[in-house]
Every structure is written in structure tokens, then in C-alpha cells.
Amino acid sequence: MSDGEQKYWYNSNSGQVEFGYLSPSAERVGPFDTEAEAARAPETLRARAAAWAAEDAREDDWPRTTDSDGK
């Protein structure tokens, strides 16, 4: 038995929290240790996406240098 079978998952299609592998993997977000953490999955995903977007924006603003052949 894998560890994920004893964890909570958020079903992105139904919006429900599930325990174990009830839904296809494409529909599951997780795993989470608690039911409450799984229920907050949409908030967690939004926060992580915002942090990644901010990081990408910072990286895009870094000055770029090129050598003599333009690379």
C-alpha cells in the first residue's frame, strides 16, 4: 500500500475531499495529511500560482547580458 492511499485528496472536478485513491489521478490534488488541508486546496493552489508568477516576473525583469555574438 502506498502512502497516498492513507492521505486526503481534493477532487478538482467535484470540489470534494476524498480519503485515498477514489478518483482518477487527473482529478486529484494532493496528497494532504488532514481533511482540513485538503479542503483548502484551491486556496493553496492559488497562492502557489501567484508566488510562481511573481517569481517569474522578477526573473523576467533581471538585466540580460549578451556576449559579442549576441548569445
C-alpha positions in Angstrom: 0.0 0.0 0.0 1.4 3.4 -0.9 1.4 6.4 1.4 -1.1 8.2 -0.7 -3.8 5.6 0.0 -3.9 6.8 3.6 -4.0 10.6 2.7 -6.6 13.1 1.9 -7.1 14.4 -1.6 -9.1 17.3 -3.1 -11.1 16.3 -6.2 -10.9 19.2 -8.6 -13.9 18.1 -10.6 -16.4 17.6 -7.7 -14.8 20.0 -5.2 -15.0 17.3 -2.5 -12.3 16.0 -0.2 -11.6 12.3 -0.5 -9.7 9.8 1.5 -7.4 7.5 -0.5 -7.4 6.9 -4.3 -11.1 7.3 -5.0 -10.9 9.4 -8.2 -8.6 9.2 -11.3 -5.3 10.9 -10.7 -6.1 13.7 -13.2 -8.9 14.8 -10.9 -6.9 14.6 -7.6 -4.9 17.3 -5.9 -2.7 16.3 -3.0 -1.9 14.4 -1.0 -2.7 16.2 2.2 -2.2 14.9 5.8 -5.6 16.3 7.0 -9.0 16.7 5.7 -8.9 20.4 6.5 -5.7 20.9 4.4 -7.3 19.1 1.5 -10.4 21.3 1.8 -8.1 24.4 1.4 -6.5 23.0 -1.7 -8.0 25.7 -4.1 -6.6 28.5 -1.8 -3.3 26.7 -1.6 -3.1 26.3 -5.4 -4.0 30.0 -6.0 -1.3 31.1 -3.5 1.3 28.9 -5.0 0.4 30.0 -8.6 0.6 33.7 -7.5 4.0 33.1 -5.9 5.3 31.3 -9.0 4.0 34.2 -11.3 5.7 36.8 -9.1 9.0 34.8 -9.2 8.7 34.5 -13.0 8.1 38.3 -13.2 11.2 39.0 -11.1 13.3 36.7 -13.2 12.0 38.4 -16.4 13.0 41.8 -15.0 16.6 40.8 -14.5 19.0 42.5 -16.8 20.1 40.3 -19.6 23.7 40.5 -20.9 25.0 39.2 -24.2 28.4 38.4 -25.4 29.9 39.6 -28.6 28.0 37.1 -30.8 24.6 38.0 -29.3 24.2 35.0 -27.0 
